[in-house]
Amino acid sequence: MIIIGGGAAGMIAANFAIKNGAADVMLLEKNEKLGKKLYITGKGRCNVTNDCSVDDFIRSLPHNGRFMFSALRFLPPATLRDMLRELGCDTMVERGQRVYPISQRASDVTKALTRGMAKAQVKLGSEVDSLIIEDGAAAGVKLRSGEILRCDAVIVATGGVSYPVTGSTGDGYRFAQAAGHKVLPQNPSLVPVTLSDPWAIMLQGLSLKNVTLSLFMNDKRVYSEQGELLFTHFGISGPLTLTASCHIAGADASSVRLSLDMKPALSRETLEVRLKKDLQSNGRKQLSSIMGDYFPASMAALFPAIAGVDGTTLCSQVTAKERAQLLDTMKGIPMHFVSLRSFREAVVTRGGVDVKDIDPSTMASKKVRGLYFAGEIIDVDGFTGGFNLHIAFSTGALAGASAATYLEN
Ligand SMILES: Cc1cc2nc3c(=O)[nH]c(=O)nc-3n(C[C@H](O)[C@H](O)[C@H](O)COP(=O)(O)OP(=O)(O)OC[C@H]3O[C@@H](n4cnc5c(N)ncnc54)[C@H](O)[C@@H]3O)c2cc1C
């Protein structure tokens, strides 16, 4: 059996192929080391999975969640944690049920998976150029060097096209397409957002906690969550933005509207009472000088202008209309969407090998016997929180076990 790709999906596929009795497992990785992307996940700490039920897991996949049912039954989060523990990598649960290695080192996950595939032959620096298919069945691969390696089963675990510096450059899409599979267009997901608002760019470096970001598509609210948001030199990033981007991937930019509630814990009425009082008791001061009580310094200076009010106005002279503008803006700063950032900055790829061409109970191709797909190459993706790595782990495990069974029969 040949496994193409030494990322999360490929390494666990090798573990399960060996566990299920496959005698000759060869893993081909074009980089000079295994798990190059895994190494940078979770800011180097690797949010390996999410400690939730299968049903909750599926609810955290905005796209093609049902396809994952069998893979998640085969390798639920708890089983993955047990397996990693047996291989010497204990894990712990943090906020939002996110699971990390206790050591806080992503490299320990790669070390554990490497231990579990000690019997596999790993060939680094080996770039696959194409699949060899004979009589409708997988028969081997051709390397970029021209070398031909023959086998009776192939697992394609080459990842998507996000963060291509880690090796995921979309080669597998080419293999899948050439073998007759439908490959859906790819879009970046879990990715920062470019805005056209000059004030947002002026706030670059500012990180806001406990704000609510809402996303409207064609004026329908599709996402609204409280959390952390970061202003950057192009627009916004941070957890709230990344999650919102899952709903935007592939959509028409003109249908997208974003709004930021700076004071989600306070109703408009409560804020109005407070603002009225502050304006009255600071009548001789300029409006901008009292904004520091509401916002961090860099935002306080800009806020009246964002709301369309002159910040030099004396508090006593702020009109009812201007007060309403300030309140409306506090509860919903409009942010003007331009585009999602590119694949170079995307955590995950939306799109890829059509799930209709893959048997969800085995990860086998429906077009070519002995051919399997695993990981981000498949058109499934999840929110942040360990879901994307677990998609790779569970589909990889199922593909490895299924390919071993196929070879036995
Ligand atoms: C910065 C960042 C942080 C992330 N953090 C998290 C997180 O904390 N939790 C989480 O759940 N998800 C996270 N993700 C997403 C997660 O890392 C991916 O979804 C997951 O790694 C996909 O695994 P994979 O094995 O399918 O693909 P990859 O990890 O991309 O592995 C594919 C491998 O195939 C190799 N390859 C490609 N083409 C060829 C070829 N022709 N021949 C030989 N080898 C080839 C590549 O070199 C690569 O090593 C993060 C992603 C990024 C970019």
The ligand as an SDF file (V2000), in Angstrom:
LIG
                    3D

 53 58  0  0  0  0  0  0  0  0999 V2000
   -1.5560   27.9310   10.5780 C   0  0  0  0  0  0  0  0  0  0  0  0
   -2.5320   26.7860   10.7210 C   0  0  0  0  0  0  0  0  0  0  0  0
   -2.9480   26.4100   11.9670 C   0  0  0  0  0  0  0  0  0  0  0  0
   -3.8710   25.3680   12.1000 C   0  0  0  0  0  0  0  0  0  0  0  0
   -4.2500   24.9950   13.3540 N   0  0  0  0  0  0  0  0  0  0  0  0
   -5.1450   23.9940   13.4990 C   0  0  0  0  0  0  0  0  0  0  0  0
   -5.5080   23.5470   14.8010 C   0  0  0  0  0  0  0  0  0  0  0  0
   -4.9400   23.9530   15.8210 O   0  0  0  0  0  0  0  0  0  0  0  0
   -6.4780   22.5840   14.8800 N   0  0  0  0  0  0  0  0  0  0  0  0
   -7.0770   22.0450   13.7710 C   0  0  0  0  0  0  0  0  0  0  0  0
   -7.9660   21.2070   13.9120 O   0  0  0  0  0  0  0  0  0  0  0  0
   -6.6940   22.4010   12.5350 N   0  0  0  0  0  0  0  0  0  0  0  0
   -5.7350   23.3470   12.3650 C   0  0  0  0  0  0  0  0  0  0  0  0
   -5.3430   23.6990   11.1110 N   0  0  0  0  0  0  0  0  0  0  0  0
   -5.8650   22.9260    9.9440 C   0  0  0  0  0  0  0  0  0  0  0  0
   -5.1380   21.5770    9.8490 C   0  0  0  0  0  0  0  0  0  0  0  0
   -3.7730   21.7770   10.0440 O   0  0  0  0  0  0  0  0  0  0  0  0
   -5.3710   20.8980    8.4980 C   0  0  0  0  0  0  0  0  0  0  0  0
   -6.7440   20.8220    8.2220 O   0  0  0  0  0  0  0  0  0  0  0  0
   -4.7580   19.4870    8.5060 C   0  0  0  0  0  0  0  0  0  0  0  0
   -3.3640   19.5700    8.7820 O   0  0  0  0  0  0  0  0  0  0  0  0
   -4.9580   18.7710    7.1810 C   0  0  0  0  0  0  0  0  0  0  0  0
   -4.2410   17.5600    7.2250 O   0  0  0  0  0  0  0  0  0  0  0  0
   -3.9000   16.7400    5.9120 P   0  0  0  0  0  0  0  0  0  0  0  0
   -3.0600   15.5980    6.3340 O   0  0  0  0  0  0  0  0  0  0  0  0
   -5.1270   16.4740    5.1500 O   0  0  0  0  0  0  0  0  0  0  0  0
   -3.0370   17.7370    5.0200 O   0  0  0  0  0  0  0  0  0  0  0  0
   -1.5750   18.3530    5.2870 P   0  0  0  0  0  0  0  0  0  0  0  0
   -1.3260   18.4910    6.7310 O   0  0  0  0  0  0  0  0  0  0  0  0
   -1.5290   19.5720    4.4340 O   0  0  0  0  0  0  0  0  0  0  0  0
   -0.5920   17.2310    4.7340 O   0  0  0  0  0  0  0  0  0  0  0  0
   -0.4790   16.9470    3.3610 C   0  0  0  0  0  0  0  0  0  0  0  0
    0.9190   16.4400    3.1070 C   0  0  0  0  0  0  0  0  0  0  0  0
    1.0020   15.9230    1.7780 O   0  0  0  0  0  0  0  0  0  0  0  0
    2.2560   16.2750    1.2250 C   0  0  0  0  0  0  0  0  0  0  0  0
    2.1440   16.2680   -0.2320 N   0  0  0  0  0  0  0  0  0  0  0  0
    1.3860   17.0850   -1.0010 C   0  0  0  0  0  0  0  0  0  0  0  0
    1.5350   16.7740   -2.2980 N   0  0  0  0  0  0  0  0  0  0  0  0
    2.4200   15.7360   -2.3510 C   0  0  0  0  0  0  0  0  0  0  0  0
    2.9680   14.9840   -3.4150 C   0  0  0  0  0  0  0  0  0  0  0  0
    2.6810   15.2400   -4.6980 N   0  0  0  0  0  0  0  0  0  0  0  0
    3.8390   13.9890   -3.1120 N   0  0  0  0  0  0  0  0  0  0  0  0
    4.1720   13.7060   -1.8240 C   0  0  0  0  0  0  0  0  0  0  0  0
    3.6830   14.4070   -0.7830 N   0  0  0  0  0  0  0  0  0  0  0  0
    2.7990   15.4020   -1.0320 C   0  0  0  0  0  0  0  0  0  0  0  0
    2.5000   17.6760    1.7800 C   0  0  0  0  0  0  0  0  0  0  0  0
    3.8560   18.0270    1.7270 O   0  0  0  0  0  0  0  0  0  0  0  0
    1.9740   17.5520    3.2070 C   0  0  0  0  0  0  0  0  0  0  0  0
    2.9570   17.1750    4.1140 O   0  0  0  0  0  0  0  0  0  0  0  0
   -4.3820   24.6990   10.9530 C   0  0  0  0  0  0  0  0  0  0  0  0
   -3.9290   25.0640    9.6970 C   0  0  0  0  0  0  0  0  0  0  0  0
   -3.0140   26.1040    9.5710 C   0  0  0  0  0  0  0  0  0  0  0  0
   -2.5330   26.4810    8.1910 C   0  0  0  0  0  0  0  0  0  0  0  0
  1  2  1  0
  2  3  1  0
  2 52  2  0
  3  4  2  0
  4  5  1  0
  4 50  1  0
  5  6  2  0
  6  7  1  0
  6 13  1  0
  7  8  2  0
  7  9  1  0
  9 10  1  0
 10 11  2  0
 10 12  1  0
 12 13  2  0
 13 14  1  0
 14 15  1  0
 14 50  1  0
 15 16  1  0
 16 17  1  0
 16 18  1  0
 18 19  1  0
 18 20  1  0
 20 21  1  0
 20 22  1  0
 22 23  1  0
 23 24  1  0
 24 25  2  0
 24 26  1  0
 24 27  1  0
 27 28  1  0
 28 29  2  0
 28 30  1  0
 28 31  1  0
 31 32  1  0
 32 33  1  0
 33 34  1  0
 33 48  1  0
 34 35  1  0
 35 36  1  0
 35 46  1  0
 36 37  1  0
 36 45  1  0
 37 38  2  0
 38 39  1  0
 39 40  1  0
 39 45  2  0
 40 41  1  0
 40 42  2  0
 42 43  1  0
 43 44  2  0
 44 45  1  0
 46 47  1  0
 46 48  1  0
 48 49  1  0
 50 51  2  0
 51 52  1  0
 52 53  1  0
M  END
$$$$
